[in-house]
């Protein structure tokens, strides 16, 4: 069944922000890999591709009206948006410590632990409600929201911390300026993720509209990340 009528916030969120973001992020990810396929490029491109995949899945489930399917796809969307962060964290750690010190094994341990922590969300009873009664918009329970915010903060806080450490170590002014753009872009991405999570709990039409409009900043985020780091790692 296809959805023919959207309210304004939903239309903006799904067909402008999410679809546009999905295409934009995917293309940037491909550009990064085209420049080079070394480990740093792979990590940075993976962030873009995971975020792009989440956006496309969100567009797909907006037109589906099967409770279980929609709930699973919504969870998968959120999981991918959150899981993408760990690749920025690992990216920062490698720049700070070098590839030799931050091995593939450590990479896998961090990514695996974070993934399992996120997957626990699906086990929270009544965590997500999304059906006809919610107008097919996701509504989260308080325990689900609290756990989600705690888990993503476990990736966001160290990601920001290590990014700042790298910034302080840089001596070249041009590089510092570009890295500052990178930090700004990650903060915007993190902020949107927090706001979107809270929006799903509040289930307030006005707050959802504000969140949808704020989501437009993710286009700028994609470019700022690429401008700050993506163009350099392939050179």
N, CA, C and O of each residue as an XYZ file, in Angstrom:
940
protein
N       0.840     -1.186      0.000
C       0.000      0.000      0.000
C       0.881      1.244      0.000
O       1.896      1.288      0.695
N       0.504      2.232     -0.761
C       1.315      3.444     -0.880
C       0.625      4.607     -0.189
O      -0.592      4.764     -0.287
N       1.378      5.394      0.485
C       0.848      6.558      1.180
C       0.765      7.723      0.205
O       1.765      8.103     -0.403
N      -0.431      8.291      0.057
C      -0.611      9.371     -0.899
C      -0.671     10.741     -0.231
O      -0.441     11.763     -0.879
N      -0.981     10.762      1.067
C      -1.125     12.040      1.739
C      -0.123     12.146      2.878
O      -0.008     11.245      3.710
N       0.586     13.240      2.903
C       1.550     13.498      3.966
C       1.223     14.842      4.599
O       0.784     15.768      3.916
N       1.438     14.945      5.909
C       1.384     16.269      6.497
C       2.707     16.946      6.154
O       3.660     16.289      5.736
N       2.757     18.242      6.331
C       3.936     19.008      5.912
C       5.223     18.544      6.583
O       6.215     18.319      5.889
N       5.247     18.390      7.928
C       6.502     17.942      8.553
C       6.988     16.608      8.005
O       8.182     16.418      7.777
N       6.048     15.681      7.795
C       6.424     14.354      7.306
C       6.954     14.433      5.879
O       7.926     13.763      5.531
N       6.308     15.258      5.057
C       6.761     15.410      3.674
C       8.180     15.974      3.631
O       9.031     15.486      2.888
N       8.423     17.016      4.445
C       9.764     17.619      4.489
C      10.787     16.602      4.963
O      11.857     16.452      4.375
N      10.432     15.895      6.056
C      11.368     14.951      6.656
C      11.704     13.797      5.721
O      12.866     13.410      5.596
N      10.673     13.243      5.057
C      10.874     12.038      4.245
C      11.403     12.347      2.852
O      12.438     11.816      2.447
N      10.699     13.202      2.116
C      11.018     13.366      0.702
C      12.010     14.483      0.375
O      12.531     14.548     -0.739
N      12.268     15.349      1.335
C      13.278     16.380      1.093
C      14.547     16.068      1.875
O      15.630     15.937      1.304
N      14.394     15.952      3.195
C      15.576     15.718      4.031
C      16.134     14.315      3.836
O      17.299     14.159      3.470
N      15.310     13.285      4.078
C      15.816     11.913      4.086
C      16.243     11.421      2.699
O      17.338     10.881      2.545
N      15.389     11.604      1.698
C      15.736     11.140      0.355
C      16.925     11.926     -0.194
O      17.868     11.349     -0.737
N      16.867     13.245     -0.046
C      17.975     14.071     -0.524
C      19.271     13.752      0.191
O      20.331     13.669     -0.429
N      19.178     13.573      1.513
C      20.365     13.243      2.297
C      20.927     11.893      1.882
O      22.140     11.728      1.754
N      20.035     10.926      1.671
C      20.481      9.593      1.275
C      21.301      9.623     -0.002
O      22.368      9.014     -0.082
N      20.801     10.332     -0.992
C      21.502     10.431     -2.276
C      22.818     11.193     -2.120
O      23.856     10.767     -2.626
N      22.763     12.316     -1.420
C      23.936     13.178     -1.244
C      25.049     12.464     -0.480
O      26.207     12.484     -0.895
N      24.690     11.834      0.641
C      25.686     11.136      1.449
C      26.286      9.952      0.693
O      27.488      9.697      0.780
N      25.450      9.238     -0.043
C      25.939      8.083     -0.800
C      26.948      8.518     -1.864
O      27.980      7.873     -2.047
N      26.650      9.601     -2.557
C      27.555     10.092     -3.602
C      28.895     10.540     -3.017
O      29.950     10.277     -3.595
N      28.848     11.216     -1.871
C      30.102     11.650     -1.241
C      30.916     10.444     -0.791
O      32.140     10.429     -0.920
N      30.231      9.432     -0.263
C      30.928      8.209      0.133
C      31.655      7.574     -1.038
O      32.787      7.111     -0.897
N      31.009      7.552     -2.190
C      31.631      6.985     -3.390
C      32.825      7.823     -3.847
O      33.842      7.280     -4.279
N      32.697      9.146     -3.750
C      33.801     10.035     -4.136
C      35.022      9.778     -3.261
O      36.148      9.746     -3.757
N      34.801      9.595     -1.969
C      35.907      9.334     -1.035
C      36.606      8.025     -1.383
O      37.835      7.954     -1.363
N      35.836      6.994     -1.699
C      36.425      5.699     -2.064
C      37.109      5.759     -3.420
O      38.099      5.067     -3.658
N      36.577      6.589     -4.306
C      37.182      6.726     -5.631
C      38.560      7.369     -5.525
O      39.453      7.051     -6.311
N      38.739      8.263     -4.568
C      40.029      8.924     -4.378
C      41.087      7.921     -3.935
O      42.226      7.948     -4.401
N      40.681      7.028     -3.016
C      41.615      6.022     -2.505
C      40.820      5.016     -1.684
O      39.752      5.344     -1.166
N      41.331      3.796     -1.561
C      40.637      2.772     -0.778
C      41.429      2.370      0.462
O      41.221      1.288      1.011
N      42.333      3.239      0.900
C      43.078      2.929      2.115
C      42.127      2.969      3.317
O      40.975      3.389      3.204
N      42.634      2.525      4.458
C      41.780      2.320      5.628
C      41.029      3.579      6.064
O      39.835      3.511      6.355
N      41.700      4.706      6.112
C      41.041      5.947      6.522
C      39.896      6.308      5.584
O      38.829      6.734      6.026
N      40.127      6.133      4.294
C      39.068      6.402      3.316
C      37.881      5.470      3.517
O      36.728      5.895      3.456
N      38.174      4.193      3.758
C      37.113      3.216      3.977
C      36.266      3.572      5.195
O      35.038      3.489      5.154
N      36.929      3.965      6.274
C      36.213      4.332      7.498
C      35.331      5.554      7.281
O      34.161      5.566      7.664
N      35.899      6.572      6.668
C      35.155      7.813      6.463
C      33.997      7.592      5.491
O      32.902      8.117      5.690
N      34.247      6.817      4.447
C      33.194      6.524      3.474
C      32.090      5.682      4.104
O      30.917      5.842      3.767
N      32.458      4.787      5.013
C      31.468      3.941      5.680
C      30.487      4.783      6.480
O      29.293      4.486      6.512
N      30.982      5.827      7.122
C      30.079      6.738      7.842
C      29.016      7.277      6.885
O      27.824      7.244      7.191
N      29.450      7.769      5.737
C      28.520      8.332      4.756
C      27.544      7.283      4.230
O      26.349      7.551      4.107
N      28.044      6.108      3.924
C      27.200      5.068      3.328
C      26.178      4.538      4.327
O      25.042      4.251      3.950
N      26.563      4.404      5.598
C      25.614      3.967      6.625
C      24.511      5.005      6.817
O      23.334      4.658      6.910
N      24.895      6.276      6.876
C      23.906      7.347      7.023
C      22.991      7.404      5.800
O      21.788      7.630      5.928
N      23.564      7.200      4.619
C      22.773      7.189      3.384
C      21.783      6.030      3.391
O      20.622      6.203      3.022
N      22.232      4.858      3.805
C      21.371      3.671      3.858
C      20.211      3.887      4.820
O      19.076      3.507      4.529
N      20.499      4.500      5.971
C      19.453      4.788      6.954
C      18.397      5.713      6.358
O      17.199      5.514      6.557
N      18.849      6.712      5.635
C      17.931      7.673      5.020
C      17.026      7.007      3.992
O      15.823      7.265      3.960
N      17.596      6.159      3.160
C      16.815      5.480      2.119
C      15.804      4.522      2.734
O      14.667      4.441      2.268
N      16.204      3.797      3.775
C      15.280      2.884      4.458
C      14.120      3.672      5.056
O      12.977      3.217      5.029
N      14.412      4.842      5.590
C      13.368      5.688      6.166
C      12.348      6.104      5.110
O      11.149      6.159      5.384
N      12.823      6.393      3.918
C      11.928      6.759      2.818
C      11.060      5.566      2.426
O       9.870      5.720      2.151
N      11.660      4.382      2.402
C      10.936      3.168      2.013
C       9.808      2.856      2.986
O       8.682      2.586      2.568
N      10.109      2.892      4.300
C       9.075      2.464      5.246
C       7.983      3.518      5.445
O       6.948      3.236      6.050
N       8.213      4.731      4.937
C       7.178      5.764      5.027
C       5.956      5.406      4.191
O       4.876      5.957      4.400
N       6.123      4.483      3.245
C       5.024      4.084      2.360
C       4.490      2.693      2.683
O       3.756      2.112      1.883
N       4.847      2.157      3.835
C       4.417      0.816      4.230
C       3.497      0.903      5.440
O       3.713      1.721      6.334
N       2.455      0.046      5.465
C       1.480      0.071      6.554
C       1.297     -1.302      7.187
O       0.170     -1.735      7.426
N       2.385     -1.971      7.454
C       2.364     -3.259      8.153
C       3.129     -3.048      9.455
O       4.335     -2.805      9.435
N       2.435     -3.140     10.580
C       3.000     -2.753     11.877
C       4.401     -3.282     12.142
O       5.321     -2.509     12.412
N       4.566     -4.600     12.067
C       5.848     -5.215     12.411
C       6.954     -4.772     11.457
O       8.069     -4.468     11.881
N       6.634     -4.740     10.167
C       7.627     -4.350      9.156
C       8.079     -2.907      9.378
O       9.272     -2.605      9.338
N       7.119     -2.029      9.610
C       7.436     -0.615      9.822
C       8.286     -0.428     11.076
O       9.234      0.357     11.082
N       7.937     -1.155     12.139
C       8.690     -1.044     13.396
C      10.136     -1.502     13.214
O      11.066     -0.863     13.705
N      10.313     -2.613     12.504
C      11.665     -3.138     12.261
C      12.477     -2.169     11.402
O      13.646     -1.911     11.687
N      11.858     -1.641     10.362
C      12.570     -0.717      9.473
C      12.901      0.602     10.169
O      13.945      1.205      9.923
N      11.998      1.035     11.037
C      12.295      2.256     11.807
C      13.492      2.015     12.727
O      14.388      2.853     12.830
N      13.493      0.874     13.384
C      14.620      0.553     14.265
C      15.919      0.466     13.466
O      16.958      0.964     13.900
N      15.854     -0.167     12.302
C      17.044     -0.305     11.460
C      17.556      1.065     11.022
O      18.764      1.301     10.976
N      16.632      1.960     10.703
C      17.009      3.324     10.323
C      17.786      4.003     11.443
O      18.857      4.568     11.223
N      17.226      3.939     12.646
C      17.883      4.580     13.794
C      19.215      3.907     14.109
O      20.201      4.574     14.422
N      19.232      2.584     14.024
C      20.459      1.831     14.295
C      21.585      2.281     13.364
O      22.706      2.516     13.815
N      21.296      2.402     12.085
C      22.325      2.775     11.107
C      22.814      4.210     11.306
O      24.009      4.485     11.194
N      21.883      5.124     11.600
C      22.291      6.503     11.873
C      23.242      6.562     13.067
O      24.236      7.287     13.054
N      22.914      5.780     14.101
C      23.744      5.767     15.314
C      25.049      5.010     15.097
O      26.108      5.440     15.554
N      24.969      3.882     14.399
C      26.154      3.050     14.187
C      27.194      3.780     13.345
O      28.393      3.536     13.480
N      26.734      4.670     12.481
C      27.658      5.443     11.637
C      28.653      6.234     12.484
O      29.790      6.463     12.072
N      28.209      6.649     13.675
C      29.066      7.475     14.543
C      30.347      6.760     14.928
O      31.404      7.382     15.031
N      30.254      5.442     15.143
C      31.430      4.706     15.614
C      32.563      4.754     14.591
O      33.733      4.626     14.953
N      32.220      4.936     13.322
C      33.260      5.017     12.292
C      33.969      6.368     12.325
O      35.138      6.466     11.952
N      33.271      7.400     12.765
C      33.941      8.684     12.983
C      34.863      8.583     14.195
O      35.966      9.129     14.196
N      34.399      7.880     15.225
C      35.219      7.685     16.426
C      36.504      6.934     16.095
O      37.592      7.343     16.502
N      36.376      5.840     15.358
C      37.549      5.043     14.976
C      38.463      5.847     14.055
O      39.687      5.770     14.158
N      37.861      6.612     13.163
C      38.619      7.494     12.263
C      39.476      8.464     13.079
O      40.661      8.647     12.798
N      38.865      9.081     14.092
C      39.592     10.020     14.955
C      40.723      9.326     15.710
O      41.823      9.865     15.831
N      40.445      8.130     16.215
C      41.448      7.391     16.986
C      42.660      7.022     16.133
O      43.796      7.071     16.605
N      42.416      6.655     14.887
C      43.528      6.293     13.999
C      44.386      7.516     13.682
O      45.614      7.432     13.662
N      43.733      8.649     13.436
C      44.494      9.875     13.172
C      45.330     10.252     14.394
O      46.466     10.710     14.267
N      44.756     10.053     15.569
C      45.441     10.430     16.806
C      46.562      9.461     17.178
O      47.623      9.871     17.647
N      46.306      8.156     16.957
C      47.257      7.146     17.437
C      48.031      6.434     16.332
O      49.036      5.786     16.625
N      47.609      6.528     15.097
C      48.186      5.850     13.925
C      47.559      4.468     13.732
O      47.056      3.858     14.676
N      47.603      3.994     12.492
C      47.006      2.700     12.149
C      47.711      1.542     12.843
O      47.078      0.541     13.179
N      49.013      1.671     13.057
C      49.771      0.580     13.684
C      49.343      0.357     15.126
O      49.227     -0.783     15.577
N      49.111      1.445     15.846
C      48.705      1.330     17.245
C      47.229      0.974     17.380
O      46.842      0.189     18.246
N      46.406      1.567     16.504
C      44.977      1.251     16.565
C      44.673      0.192     15.511
O      44.338      0.509     14.370
N      44.796     -1.052     15.908
C      44.710     -2.189     14.995
C      43.276     -2.502     14.558
O      42.309     -1.972     15.106
N      43.171     -3.370     13.566
C      41.868     -3.839     13.094
C      41.117     -4.539     14.227
O      39.897     -4.418     14.339
N      41.855     -5.270     15.064
C      41.229     -5.980     16.189
C      40.546     -4.998     17.140
O      39.406     -5.217     17.550
N      41.240     -3.925     17.487
C      40.651     -2.905     18.363
C      39.453     -2.247     17.691
O      38.434     -1.974     18.325
N      39.600     -2.004     16.405
C      38.519     -1.447     15.583
C      37.277     -2.326     15.701
O      36.186     -1.827     15.977
N      37.439     -3.626     15.494
C      36.312     -4.563     15.523
C      35.690     -4.678     16.911
O      34.473     -4.813     17.038
N      36.520     -4.626     17.949
C      36.007     -4.715     19.322
C      35.107     -3.518     19.639
O      34.017     -3.675     20.188
N      35.579     -2.325     19.285
C      34.792     -1.115     19.548
C      33.489     -1.123     18.746
O      32.414     -0.869     19.289
N      33.598     -1.417     17.449
C      32.411     -1.425     16.585
C      31.425     -2.502     17.023
O      30.217     -2.265     17.057
N      31.938     -3.690     17.359
C      31.077     -4.796     17.776
C      30.366     -4.514     19.088
O      29.173     -4.783     19.224
N      31.095     -3.974     20.052
C      30.502     -3.647     21.356
C      29.408     -2.595     21.214
O      28.348     -2.691     21.833
N      29.682     -1.601     20.397
C      28.700     -0.531     20.181
C      27.462     -1.067     19.461
O      26.336     -0.700     19.799
N      27.669     -1.930     18.477
C      26.547     -2.509     17.732
C      25.642     -3.325     18.654
O      24.418     -3.203     18.601
N      26.248     -4.153     19.493
C      25.470     -4.979     20.431
C      24.697     -4.090     21.404
O      23.536     -4.360     21.712
N      25.343     -3.035     21.882
C      24.684     -2.103     22.808
C      23.469     -1.450     22.156
O      22.445     -1.249     22.809
N      23.579     -1.121     20.883
C      22.448     -0.539     20.158
C      21.337     -1.558     19.933
O      20.155     -1.227     20.020
N      21.722     -2.795     19.645
C      20.735     -3.844     19.374
C      19.889     -4.169     20.597
O      18.765     -4.653     20.464
N      20.420     -3.905     21.784
C      19.660     -4.136     23.020
C      18.373     -3.307     23.017
O      17.388     -3.685     23.651
N      18.383     -2.195     22.313
C      17.201     -1.336     22.225
C      15.957     -2.099     21.786
O      14.856     -1.853     22.278
N      16.149     -3.023     20.860
C      14.999     -3.738     20.302
C      14.357     -4.668     21.328
O      13.228     -5.122     21.139
N      15.078     -4.952     22.416
C      14.570     -5.845     23.462
C      13.747     -5.111     24.518
O      13.117     -5.748     25.362
N      13.747     -3.781     24.479
C      12.982     -3.004     25.461
C      11.489     -3.124     25.157
O      11.049     -2.714     24.082
N      10.702     -3.678     26.083
C       9.261     -3.878     25.848
C       8.534     -2.551     25.593
O       8.682     -1.590     26.349
N       7.756     -2.522     24.523
C       6.985     -1.322     24.211
C       7.834     -0.108     23.904
O       7.382      1.028     24.046
N       9.065     -0.347     23.485
C       9.980      0.766     23.217
C       9.541      1.640     22.067
O       9.636      2.866     22.134
N       9.056      1.003     21.001
C       8.612      1.739     19.808
C       7.156      1.409     19.522
O       6.773      0.241     19.471
N       6.358      2.433     19.338
C       4.978      2.257     18.884
C       4.845      3.000     17.566
O       5.104      4.201     17.481
N       4.439      2.271     16.549
C       4.246      2.920     15.245
C       3.163      2.148     14.497
O       3.396      1.043     14.007
N       1.996      2.735     14.419
C       0.845      2.092     13.790
C      -0.177      3.171     13.404
O       0.132      4.363     13.394
N      -1.373      2.733     13.096
C      -2.404      3.675     12.663
C      -2.727      4.692     13.753
O      -2.996      5.857     13.461
N      -2.700      4.246     15.014
C      -3.041      5.144     16.125
C      -2.028      6.276     16.298
O      -2.361      7.329     16.842
N      -0.799      6.062     15.838
C       0.236      7.113     15.926
C       0.397      7.833     14.588
O       1.337      8.602     14.385
N      -0.548      7.563     13.676
C      -0.490      8.134     12.325
C       0.781      7.688     11.605
O       1.344      8.415     10.787
N       1.218      6.464     11.937
C       2.398      5.839     11.329
C       3.679      6.640     11.560
O       4.619      6.591     10.768
N       3.684      7.369     12.655
C       4.900      8.067     13.086
C       5.444      7.350     14.316
O       4.663      6.941     15.175
N       6.747      7.187     14.424
C       7.314      6.474     15.571
C       7.133      7.244     16.876
O       7.388      8.446     16.948
N       6.690      6.531     17.898
C       6.565      7.106     19.236
C       7.351      6.208     20.188
O       7.104      5.005     20.269
N       8.287      6.799     20.898
C       9.146      6.024     21.791
C       8.694      6.131     23.237
O       8.100      7.125     23.655
N       8.995      5.072     23.992
C       8.754      5.097     25.431
C       9.931      5.797     26.111
O      10.995      5.952     25.510
N       9.741      6.216     27.353
C      10.812      6.899     28.085
C      12.030      5.995     28.310
O      13.158      6.447     28.116
N      11.837      4.722     28.715
C      13.011      3.843     28.886
C      13.813      3.687     27.593
O      15.043      3.651     27.620
N      13.110      3.595     26.465
C      13.776      3.456     25.167
C      14.612      4.702     24.877
O      15.767      4.605     24.464
N      14.011      5.876     25.100
C      14.716      7.137     24.851
C      15.959      7.257     25.727
O      17.040      7.582     25.237
N      15.803      6.995     27.018
C      16.927      7.143     27.952
C      18.076      6.219     27.574
O      19.234      6.634     27.536
N      17.742      4.950     27.292
C      18.799      4.000     26.931
C      19.475      4.414     25.623
O      20.698      4.346     25.502
N      18.670      4.845     24.646
C      19.219      5.271     23.348
C      20.186      6.440     23.526
O      21.270      6.449     22.943
N      19.792      7.420     24.329
C      20.645      8.591     24.542
C      21.937      8.222     25.265
O      23.000      8.769     24.970
N      21.839      7.294     26.209
C      23.040      6.851     26.934
C      24.015      6.159     25.985
O      25.213      6.439     26.002
N      23.494      5.254     25.157
C      24.356      4.483     24.249
C      25.021      5.379     23.211
O      26.229      5.284     22.996
N      24.248      6.245     22.567
C      24.867      7.082     21.532
C      25.851      8.082     22.151
O      26.827      8.480     21.516
N      25.582      8.479     23.389
C      26.512      9.388     24.071
C      27.853      8.714     24.330
O      28.892      9.373     24.376
N      27.821      7.386     24.499
C      29.064      6.633     24.717
C      29.965      6.662     23.485
O      31.166      6.409     23.585
N      29.391      6.968     22.333
C      30.185      7.119     21.106
C      30.434      8.590     20.802
O      31.517      8.967     20.356
N      29.426      9.412     21.046
C      29.519     10.834     20.712
C      30.549     11.573     21.565
O      31.361     12.336     21.040
N      30.517     11.348     22.868
C      31.426     12.074     23.771
C      32.900     11.793     23.455
O      33.671     12.740     23.301
N      33.318     10.518     23.353
C      34.727     10.281     23.001
C      35.079     10.737     21.593
O      36.208     11.154     21.336
N      34.114     10.659     20.681
C      34.361     11.117     19.308
C      34.694     12.609     19.314
O      35.645     13.042     18.664
N      33.915     13.379     20.041
C      34.160     14.820     20.151
C      35.461     15.091     20.903
O      36.239     15.961     20.511
N      35.693     14.354     21.973
C      36.893     14.544     22.795
C      38.165     14.333     21.972
O      39.084     15.150     22.018
N      38.210     13.234     21.221
C      39.406     12.946     20.430
C      39.558     13.918     19.262
O      40.675     14.235     18.853
N      38.430     14.391     18.727
C      38.490     15.379     17.644
C      39.128     16.674     18.146
O      39.931     17.293     17.447
N      38.765     17.073     19.352
C      39.342     18.285     19.950
C      40.831     18.084     20.232
O      41.630     19.000     20.036
N      41.204     16.887     20.692
C      42.619     16.595     20.950
C      43.445     16.710     19.670
O      44.558     17.236     19.676
N      42.882     16.214     18.584
C      43.575     16.310     17.291
C      43.732     17.776     16.893
O      44.792     18.199     16.432
N      42.659     18.539     17.079
C      42.690     19.968     16.733
C      43.809     20.686     17.487
O      44.534     21.494     16.906
N      43.948     20.391     18.771
C      44.971     21.041     19.596
C      46.389     20.652     19.185
O      47.337     21.407     19.402
N      46.526     19.471     18.591
C      47.859     19.014     18.178
C      48.290     19.580     16.829
O      49.480     19.626     16.516
N      47.326     20.006     16.044
C      47.647     20.541     14.718
C      48.345     21.892     14.840
O      47.946     22.738     15.639
N      49.376     22.082     14.050
C      50.124     23.342     14.078
C      49.863     24.196     12.843
O      49.905     25.425     12.902
N      49.596     23.533     11.735
C      49.325     24.254     10.495
C      47.954     24.942     10.588
O      46.952     24.288     10.877
N      47.911     26.247     10.346
C      46.671     27.013     10.487
C      45.588     26.559      9.507
O      44.409     26.495      9.854
N      46.000     26.250      8.295
C      45.031     25.807      7.282
C      44.386     24.488      7.687
O      43.178     24.306      7.539
N      45.205     23.565      8.201
C      44.680     22.276      8.648
C      43.770     22.435      9.859
O      42.744     21.763      9.967
N      44.150     23.325     10.765
C      43.327     23.565     11.953
C      41.958     24.114     11.556
O      40.934     23.745     12.132
N      41.961     24.997     10.564
C      40.704     25.581     10.099
C      39.806     24.505      9.494
O      38.606     24.467      9.767
N      40.383     23.639      8.678
C      39.609     22.566      8.059
C      39.101     21.585      9.117
O      37.968     21.111      9.045
N      39.955     21.289     10.099
C      39.536     20.354     11.152
C      38.430     20.962     12.010
O      37.571     20.244     12.521
N      38.452     22.278     12.166
C      37.387     22.962     12.909
C      36.045     22.777     12.201
O      35.014     22.608     12.852
N      36.062     22.809     10.864
C      34.844     22.555     10.094
C      34.366     21.117     10.317
O      33.168     20.855     10.420
N      35.312     20.207     10.388
C      34.989     18.802     10.644
C      34.302     18.657     12.003
O      33.287     17.970     12.118
N      34.850     19.297     13.021
C      34.261     19.230     14.363
C      32.861     19.838     14.367
O      31.936     19.276     14.954
N      32.709     20.980     13.713
C      31.403     21.632     13.626
C      30.382     20.712     12.969
O      29.253     20.592     13.445
N      30.774     20.070     11.887
C      29.870     19.180     11.158
C      29.439     17.994     12.016
O      28.267     17.616     12.018
N      30.387     17.410     12.744
C      30.030     16.272     13.604
C      29.084     16.713     14.714
O      28.165     15.977     15.071
N      29.297     17.897     15.257
C      28.418     18.402     16.315
C      26.991     18.606     15.802
O      26.025     18.335     16.514
N      26.869     19.080     14.573
C      25.539     19.256     13.978
C      24.861     17.898     13.813
O      23.685     17.741     14.140
N      25.606     16.922     13.308
C      25.061     15.568     13.126
C      24.600     15.011     14.469
O      23.504     14.461     14.575
N      25.438     15.155     15.491
C      25.094     14.647     16.819
C      23.852     15.354     17.369
O      22.964     14.717     17.936
N      23.801     16.667     17.196
C      22.674     17.447     17.711
C      21.362     17.017     17.060
O      20.346     16.870     17.739
N      21.387     16.815     15.744
C      20.184     16.381     15.030
C      19.740     15.007     15.518
O      18.544     14.744     15.643
N      20.701     14.136     15.790
C      20.377     12.796     16.281
C      19.710     12.874     17.653
O      18.731     12.173     17.912
N      20.233     13.715     18.518
C      19.630     13.910     19.844
C      18.220     14.489     19.723
O      17.281     14.004     20.354
N      18.088     15.524     18.910
C      16.796     16.195     18.749
C      15.761     15.252     18.144
O      14.611     15.230     18.583
N      16.163     14.471     17.139
C      15.248     13.520     16.504
C      14.796     12.459     17.504
O      13.637     12.045     17.492
N      15.699     12.025     18.359
C      15.362     11.026     19.377
C      14.328     11.585     20.350
O      13.336     10.925     20.661
N      14.563     12.790     20.822
C      13.630     13.434     21.757
C      12.286     13.688     21.087
O      11.236     13.562     21.717
N      12.325     14.049     19.804
C      11.100     14.291     19.048
C      10.230     13.041     18.986
O       9.006     13.123     19.092
N      10.867     11.886     18.814
C      10.112     10.633     18.761
C       9.459     10.307     20.099
O       8.426      9.641     20.143
N      10.057     10.774     21.180
C       9.464     10.558     22.500
C       8.329     11.548     22.761
O       7.261     11.158     23.234
N       8.553     12.812     22.460
C       7.549     13.846     22.733
C       6.311     13.694     21.860
O       5.191     13.951     22.302
N       6.528     13.267     20.599
C       5.426     13.084     19.651
C       4.565     14.341     19.551
O       3.335     14.275     19.548
N       5.232     15.468     19.471
C       4.544     16.750     19.365
C       4.677     17.266     17.930
O       5.793     17.370     17.423
N       3.563     17.592     17.266
C       3.611     18.022     15.858
C       4.529     19.220     15.614
O       5.264     19.251     14.627
N       4.487     20.196     16.508
C       5.327     21.384     16.338
C       6.805     21.033     16.465
O       7.636     21.491     15.682
N       7.118     20.209     17.468
C       8.511     19.813     17.673
C       8.998     18.960     16.507
O      10.157     19.057     16.104
N       8.114     18.124     15.966
C       8.488     17.309     14.795
C       8.787     18.206     13.596
O       9.714     17.943     12.830
N       7.995     19.265     13.440
C       8.220     20.196     12.327
C       9.571     20.894     12.480
O      10.323     21.026     11.516
N       9.869     21.338     13.702
C      11.156     21.986     13.973
C      12.303     21.023     13.683
O      13.317     21.402     13.097
N      12.124     19.770     14.102
C      13.147     18.749     13.858
C      13.356     18.527     12.367
O      14.487     18.387     11.901
N      12.253     18.495     11.621
C      12.336     18.292     10.174
C      13.096     19.424      9.493
O      13.935     19.190      8.623
N      12.791     20.648      9.899
C      13.473     21.806      9.312
C      14.952     21.803      9.697
O      15.822     22.075      8.871
N      15.219     21.488     10.969
C      16.611     21.424     11.434
C      17.392     20.356     10.677
O      18.601     20.477     10.474
N      16.682     19.309     10.262
C      17.323     18.219      9.531
C      17.931     18.653      8.207
O      18.809     17.979      7.668
N      17.460     19.782      7.685
C      18.023     20.294      6.431
C      19.502     20.642      6.580
O      20.241     20.677      5.596
N      19.926     20.898      7.813
C      21.332     21.235      8.061
C      22.255     20.048      7.794
O      23.470     20.219      7.689
N      21.687     18.849      7.682
C      22.508     17.665      7.420
C      23.156     17.710      6.036
O      24.175     17.060      5.804
N      22.566     18.475      5.121
C      23.196     18.644      3.807
C      24.502     19.421      3.961
O      25.526     19.068      3.376
N      24.441     20.487      4.764
C      25.651     21.271      5.019
C      26.668     20.432      5.777
O      27.872     20.529      5.542
N      26.167     19.608      6.687
C      27.046     18.728      7.463
C      27.847     17.805      6.557
O      29.049     17.621      6.747
N      27.174     17.231      5.578
C      27.843     16.315      4.648
C      28.989     17.011      3.930
O      30.074     16.449      3.778
N      28.737     18.238      3.490
C      29.784     18.970      2.768
C      30.913     19.400      3.699
O      32.086     19.292      3.343
N      30.564     19.886      4.890
C      31.582     20.348      5.837
C      32.511     19.216      6.266
O      33.717     19.414      6.414
N      31.945     18.036      6.463
C      32.773     16.874      6.799
C      33.745     16.577      5.667
O      34.930     16.332      5.891
N      33.223     16.602      4.459
C      34.063     16.311      3.294
C      35.110     17.398      3.092
O      36.272     17.106      2.807
N      34.696     18.646      3.242
C      35.622     19.771      3.081
C      36.701     19.741      4.159
O      37.872     20.008      3.892
N      36.288     19.414      5.378
C      37.225     19.421      6.489
C      38.232     18.295      6.464
O      39.385     18.474      6.859
N      37.795     17.115      5.993
C      38.672     15.941      6.045
C      38.690     15.130      4.757
O      39.752     14.727      4.283
N      37.511     14.895      4.194
C      37.384     13.980      3.060
C      38.264     14.291      1.871
O      38.784     13.377      1.231
N      38.442     15.563      1.562
C      39.268     15.950      0.409
C      40.747     15.700      0.666
O      41.526     15.498     -0.265
N      41.127     15.716      1.951
C      42.543     15.576      2.287
C      43.001     14.120      2.370
O      44.126     13.806      1.981
N      42.144     13.228      2.873
C      42.592     11.850      3.097
C      42.829     11.087      1.808
O      43.486     10.046      1.806
N      42.296     11.605      0.717
C      42.526     10.915     -0.545
C      43.725     11.450     -1.296
O      44.040     10.987     -2.392
N      44.393     12.425     -0.706
C      45.514     13.059     -1.412
C      46.844     12.551     -0.881
O      47.899     12.973     -1.355
